[in-house]
Amino acid sequence: MQRLGGTTKRAYLTFMSNKKPNRGRRSGSADRQNDRDLKVRVKTAKGRRLSSTRWLERQLNDPFVKAAKEAGYRSRAAFKLAEIDDRFGILKPKMRVLDLGAAPGGWSQIAAQRCQSEPEHETVIGIDISEIEAIPGVILAQLDFMDQEAPEKIGSLVGAVKLDVVMSDMAAPASGHKQTDHLRVVGLCEAAFDFARQVLRTDGSFVAKVFQGGTEGQLLRELKAQFSDVRHVKPKSSRAESPEQYVLARGFRG
């Protein structure tokens, strides 16, 4: 896949093609009114919680959801990894990649395409607690990464050859309490990092989901000690109201 001219780029820009330029306050107001008129609204159904109704309405009106379907990606999250890779070039042909929290498979699809992973020689491994439908060029395993036996099982899939990239889009079920959710996501990031430094090759990369506030304290110090470049990234395809962002660490010192 070409980074600047392939399916991902076209799908990413599809929803922009019909936008009209804002030529002033009056035309801008008219555009906003048109957007409100075109917005799909979902009525609250019996037995459906208000939060579920809002999620469904957001999905139906999300341009990235539509673009993902048109491009054949499992989820809108595919664009998040594509954006990160377009900016920082962490995925290259023939690289070996581990995708933690892979379901439904959007990140694994991007990694398989950009690393040219093929069914005859799979270089991408996807792990999730949920079952994932087969993806060409990806070795998939259903297991709980936080299970005590998980590292050994994943290690058997990885083998003796070190990985180029470990990435994690894992997230714990939302509790509704921001601080609790933040700590849970940071905990998953810590677990992913702990495993990554065991399987990454020298100069490898690590990318993982965190929440606003990012990696803090001891984890951030350890990342900076182990990698030459550490930064936080919020892709444009990540919803503006969402607290999620990603920590990207490159240049693993080994």
C-alpha positions as CSV (number, residue, x, y, z in Angstrom):
1,M,0.0,0.0,0.0
2,Q,1.3,3.4,-0.9
3,R,1.2,5.7,2.0
4,L,0.1,8.8,0.1
5,G,-2.0,7.4,-2.7
6,G,-3.5,4.1,-1.6
7,T,-7.0,3.0,-0.4
8,T,-6.4,4.2,3.1
9,K,-5.7,7.8,2.0
10,R,-8.6,7.9,-0.3
11,A,-11.0,6.6,2.3
12,Y,-9.6,8.9,4.9
13,L,-10.4,11.9,2.7
14,T,-13.7,10.7,1.3
15,F,-15.8,12.6,3.9
16,M,-14.0,15.9,3.1
17,S,-14.9,15.9,-0.7
18,N,-18.4,17.3,-0.2
19,K,-17.5,20.0,2.4
20,K,-18.1,23.6,1.2
21,P,-15.6,26.4,2.0
22,N,-16.7,28.8,4.7
23,R,-16.9,32.1,2.9
24,G,-18.1,34.1,5.8
25,R,-20.3,34.0,8.9
26,R,-23.5,33.7,7.0
27,S,-22.4,30.9,4.7
28,G,-20.7,29.2,7.7
29,S,-24.0,29.3,9.6
30,A,-25.9,27.9,6.7
31,D,-23.4,25.0,6.4
32,R,-23.7,24.3,10.1
33,Q,-27.5,24.3,9.7
34,N,-27.2,21.9,6.8
35,D,-25.0,19.6,8.9
36,R,-27.6,19.6,11.6
37,D,-30.4,18.8,9.1
38,L,-28.4,15.9,7.6
39,K,-27.4,14.4,10.9
40,V,-29.0,11.0,11.7
41,R,-30.9,11.1,14.9
42,V,-31.7,7.9,16.9
43,K,-34.7,7.6,19.1
44,T,-34.3,6.0,22.4
45,A,-35.8,2.5,22.2
46,K,-37.3,0.5,25.0
47,G,-34.7,-1.4,26.8
48,R,-31.8,0.6,25.4
49,R,-29.9,2.9,27.7
50,L,-29.3,6.5,26.9
51,S,-25.6,5.9,26.6
52,S,-26.2,3.2,24.0
53,T,-28.4,5.5,22.0
54,R,-25.8,8.2,22.0
55,W,-23.1,5.7,20.9
56,L,-25.3,4.4,18.1
57,E,-26.1,8.0,16.9
58,R,-22.4,8.9,17.0
59,Q,-21.5,5.8,15.0
60,L,-24.1,6.6,12.3
61,N,-22.8,10.1,12.0
62,D,-19.1,9.3,12.1
63,P,-17.4,9.9,8.7
64,F,-14.5,7.6,9.7
65,V,-16.9,4.7,10.3
66,K,-18.3,5.2,6.8
67,A,-14.8,5.6,5.4
68,A,-13.6,2.4,7.1
69,K,-16.5,0.4,5.6
70,E,-15.7,1.7,2.2
71,A,-12.1,0.8,2.5
72,G,-12.9,-2.7,3.8
73,Y,-11.4,-2.1,7.3
74,R,-12.8,-3.8,10.4
75,S,-13.0,-0.5,12.4
76,R,-12.4,3.2,12.2
77,A,-9.4,2.5,14.5
78,A,-7.5,1.5,11.3
79,F,-7.1,5.2,10.4
80,K,-5.5,5.9,13.8
81,L,-2.6,3.6,13.2
82,A,-2.4,4.7,9.5
83,E,-2.0,8.3,10.6
84,I,0.6,7.5,13.2
85,D,2.6,5.5,10.6
86,D,2.2,8.2,7.9
87,R,3.8,10.7,10.4
88,F,6.5,8.5,11.9
89,G,7.1,5.6,9.6
90,I,7.1,2.8,12.1
91,L,5.8,0.1,9.7
92,K,8.0,-1.1,6.8
93,P,7.9,-4.1,4.5
94,K,8.8,-7.5,6.1
95,M,8.7,-6.1,9.6
96,R,7.5,-8.4,12.4
97,V,4.7,-6.9,14.4
98,L,2.7,-7.9,17.5
99,D,-0.8,-6.3,17.8
100,L,-2.2,-6.6,21.4
101,G,-5.9,-6.0,21.8
102,A,-6.3,-6.6,18.1
103,A,-10.1,-7.1,17.8
104,P,-11.9,-6.5,15.5
105,G,-8.7,-6.3,13.4
106,G,-8.3,-2.8,12.0
107,W,-4.7,-2.3,13.2
108,S,-3.7,-5.8,12.1
109,Q,-5.1,-5.1,8.7
110,I,-3.0,-1.9,8.4
111,A,0.1,-3.7,9.7
112,A,-0.3,-6.6,7.3
113,Q,-0.7,-4.3,4.3
114,R,2.2,-2.0,5.1
115,C,4.6,-4.8,6.2
116,Q,3.6,-6.8,3.2
117,S,2.7,-9.8,5.4
118,E,1.3,-12.6,3.3
119,P,-0.4,-15.9,4.1
120,E,2.7,-17.8,3.0
121,H,5.0,-15.8,5.2
122,E,3.0,-14.1,8.0
123,T,4.9,-11.4,9.9
124,V,2.0,-9.9,11.9
125,I,0.5,-11.5,15.1
126,G,-2.8,-10.4,16.5
127,I,-3.9,-11.2,20.1
128,D,-7.2,-10.5,21.7
129,I,-9.5,-11.9,24.4
130,S,-12.3,-11.9,21.8
131,E,-12.4,-14.1,18.7
132,I,-11.2,-12.3,15.5
133,E,-12.3,-13.3,12.0
134,A,-9.4,-14.4,9.9
135,I,-7.2,-11.7,8.3
136,P,-4.9,-12.6,5.4
137,G,-1.2,-12.4,6.4
138,V,-2.0,-12.3,10.2
139,I,-1.5,-15.0,12.8
140,L,-4.4,-14.7,15.2
141,A,-4.8,-16.0,18.7
142,Q,-7.7,-15.7,21.2
143,L,-6.4,-15.2,24.7
144,D,-6.4,-12.8,27.6
145,F,-3.2,-10.8,27.6
146,M,-3.5,-10.2,31.3
147,D,-3.7,-14.0,32.0
148,Q,-0.7,-15.4,33.8
149,E,0.1,-17.9,31.1
150,A,-0.3,-15.4,28.2
151,P,3.3,-14.2,27.9
152,E,4.5,-17.8,27.4
153,K,1.8,-18.5,24.8
154,I,2.5,-15.4,22.9
155,G,6.2,-16.1,23.1
156,S,5.7,-19.4,21.4
157,L,4.0,-17.6,18.5
158,V,6.7,-15.0,18.3
159,G,9.6,-17.5,18.3
160,A,13.3,-16.8,18.6
161,V,13.4,-13.9,16.2
162,K,12.8,-10.5,17.8
163,L,10.0,-8.2,16.8
164,D,10.2,-4.8,15.1
165,V,7.0,-3.3,16.5
166,V,4.8,-4.0,19.5
167,M,1.5,-2.1,19.4
168,S,-1.4,-2.1,21.8
169,D,-4.9,-0.6,21.4
170,M,-6.1,-2.4,24.5
171,A,-8.7,-0.7,26.7
172,A,-10.5,-1.9,29.8
173,P,-14.4,-1.6,29.9
174,A,-15.3,2.0,30.8
175,S,-16.5,2.5,34.4
176,G,-17.7,6.0,33.9
177,H,-15.2,7.3,36.4
178,K,-12.4,9.1,34.5
179,Q,-9.6,8.6,37.0
180,T,-10.4,4.9,37.3
181,D,-10.5,4.4,33.5
182,H,-7.3,6.3,33.2
183,L,-5.5,4.1,35.7
184,R,-6.9,0.9,34.0
185,V,-5.6,2.0,30.6
186,V,-2.2,3.0,32.0
187,G,-2.1,-0.5,33.7
188,L,-2.6,-2.2,30.3
189,C,0.0,0.1,28.8
190,E,2.5,-0.9,31.5
191,A,1.8,-4.6,30.9
192,A,2.3,-4.2,27.2
193,F,5.5,-2.3,27.7
194,D,6.8,-4.9,30.1
195,F,6.3,-7.6,27.5
196,A,7.5,-5.4,24.6
197,R,11.0,-5.0,26.1
198,Q,11.4,-8.7,26.2
199,V,10.6,-9.3,22.6
200,L,11.6,-6.1,20.7
201,R,14.8,-6.0,18.7
202,T,17.2,-3.1,19.1
203,D,15.9,0.0,17.5
204,G,12.3,-1.4,17.6
205,S,9.1,0.6,18.2
206,F,6.3,0.5,20.8
207,V,2.9,2.3,20.5
208,A,0.1,2.0,23.0
209,K,-3.2,3.6,23.9
210,V,-3.3,5.8,27.0
211,F,-5.7,8.5,28.2
212,Q,-5.2,12.2,28.6
213,G,-2.5,12.7,31.1
214,G,-0.6,10.0,29.1
215,T,2.1,8.0,30.7
216,E,3.3,9.5,33.9
217,G,5.7,8.9,36.7
218,Q,7.7,5.7,36.7
219,L,6.3,4.3,33.4
220,L,7.4,7.5,31.5
221,R,10.8,7.4,33.1
222,E,11.3,3.8,32.1
223,L,10.1,4.4,28.5
224,K,12.6,7.3,28.2
225,A,15.3,5.1,29.6
226,Q,14.6,2.3,27.2
227,F,13.8,4.3,24.0
228,S,15.6,7.1,22.3
229,D,12.4,9.0,21.4
230,V,9.2,9.0,23.4
231,R,6.1,11.2,22.6
232,H,2.4,11.4,22.9
233,V,0.3,11.4,19.7
234,K,-3.5,12.1,19.2
235,P,-4.5,11.1,15.6
236,K,-7.0,13.3,13.9
237,S,-9.2,10.3,13.5
238,S,-9.5,10.0,17.2
239,R,-12.7,11.7,18.3
240,A,-12.0,15.2,19.6
241,E,-14.1,14.6,22.7
242,S,-12.3,11.3,23.5
243,P,-9.6,11.4,26.2
244,E,-7.6,8.7,24.3
245,Q,-4.2,9.4,22.9
246,Y,-1.2,7.1,22.2
247,V,2.3,6.9,23.5
248,L,4.9,6.3,20.8
249,A,8.4,5.1,21.7
250,R,11.0,4.6,19.0
251,G,14.6,3.5,19.0
252,F,14.5,0.7,21.6
253,R,17.9,0.4,23.2
254,G,17.6,-3.3,24.0
